[in-house]
Amino acid sequence: MKPSNLIEQINVEIKKLYKQYNTAISSNDYDKALVIGIEIIEKLLNTTDKYVISNLSNPSIKEIAKGIVSYHEKTLAYVKGTREALKTMPLIYSFDAKEKAIESLTTSINGLFSFLLGSLVVLADILSSAGSNTQKEDKSTIPRVV
């Protein structure tokens, strides 16, 4: 799959899920929003690991990227933990807890989505430039020595 097609595919898929996520939030269906939001962040994390982190060769840059991903993994763990705690939490407190989890999730989704697409655009450009700079050697001619 060409990088630009991959970028378009990810963009369309995440935007579709994000629209469902926003609709659930708008209708105050926070339980559904949490489920969709968790799905979005998991897809973003998996895609970032598969297509960005795995293609970075500079160890320093790779560590920086892993640090960014780690932040979003912690947010995901917080949201999942909150969801688990909500099962035993009194209803009077659950609304605020859900609201805070959704705020964290929304921030993380937006940040990771931007990081992922930006990284993919840069990687696609670098990879396409590297491919076009490689000149095929013409072996049918004899080199001239001056």
N, C-alpha and C positions, 0 to 999 in steps of 0.2 A: 504494500500500500504506500502510495506517495505521501510524503509528509504533509503537504497542503490538504490532501483528502482526509488524512487523520485529524488534522486541526479542525477542519470543517465538521467532521463527524462528531468529534468531542464537543465542539461548540453547540451543535444542534441538539445533541443528546442531553447535555447538562442544562441548556436553556429550557428544554421541554420539561425536565424534572423540576427545575427552579420555578417555572410557571405554576406547576401543580403545588409546589411548596408554598409559594406566595398566596395561592388561592386558599389553601388550608389555613394559613395564618389569618387571612382576611376574614374567613368565616369562623374564626376562633376555634377551629378544630386542631388544637395544639398537639393532640396525640398523633393524628395523621401527619401533621407537619414535622414532628420529631422523627417519625419513621422515614418519611421522604428525605428529610435533611440528612439523616444518618446514611441513607443510601447514596445521596449525592457526594458527601464527603468521603465515603469509602471508595466510590468510583474515582474521584479525583486523586485520592492517595495512591490507589493502585496504578492509575495511569501515569502519575508523576514518577512513581518508582520504576515502572516498566519502560517509559519512553524518555524520561529526563535523567534521573539519577544514574541509570545504567549506561547512558551515553556520555557521561562526563568523564574526562580522562585526567584532568588536573585535580590532584588530591585536595588542595585547599578549597577549590570551588565546590568539589563534591561534598566536603564537610559543611560548607556554608549551606548548600542545598539541603543536606540531611538535617541540619539544624532547623531550617524553615519547615520541613516536613514534620519533624519531631514536635514542633509547636502545635501543628494542626492535629497530630495524632493524640496529643494530650487533651486538646479540646474535645475530640471525639470520645476519648475515655471519660471525660467529665460528663458529657451529655449522656452517654450510655449508663454511667453510674447514677446520674440523676433520674433517668428513666426507671432504673431498677428500684431506686429509693421511693419513687412516686407510688409504687405498688402498695407500700405500707404507710404512706404519708396521709394524714388527715386532709380532707378536701380543702379545708380553709387555707392550708399552706401550699397545696399542690399547684394552684394557679400561678403564684409568684415564682415557684421553682421552675415550672414549665416555661414561663416567660423569660426567665434568665437563661435557661438552657437554649431557648430559641435565639435569643440575642447573641449568645456565644457562637452558636452554630451558624447563624447568618453571617457574622463577621468572618468566621473561618472559611466558609464556603466562598465568599467573595474574594478573600485574600488568596486562597489556594487556587481558585479558578484563574485569577489574574496571573499568578506566578506560573501556573502550568501553561497557559496559552502564550504568555510572553516567552517562556523558555522554549516552547516548541517552535515558535516563529524564529527565534534566534538560531536554534539547532538546525532547523530546515534551511535557513539561509547559509549557515556555515557549511552544511553538508552539500548543498547544491553548488556553492562556490568551490569547494574542494573538488567536486566532480568535474566542474567545467575548467578548472586550472590544470588538470592532468592532460597533457598533450600526448597523443599517440605518436610513437616514434616510427618514422618511415624507414623501414629496413631495406627498401629497394634502392636507396641511394648510398653512395660512398661518401663519407665525410671528407670535406676539403681541409687540408692542412696547409697553412700559409707559412 
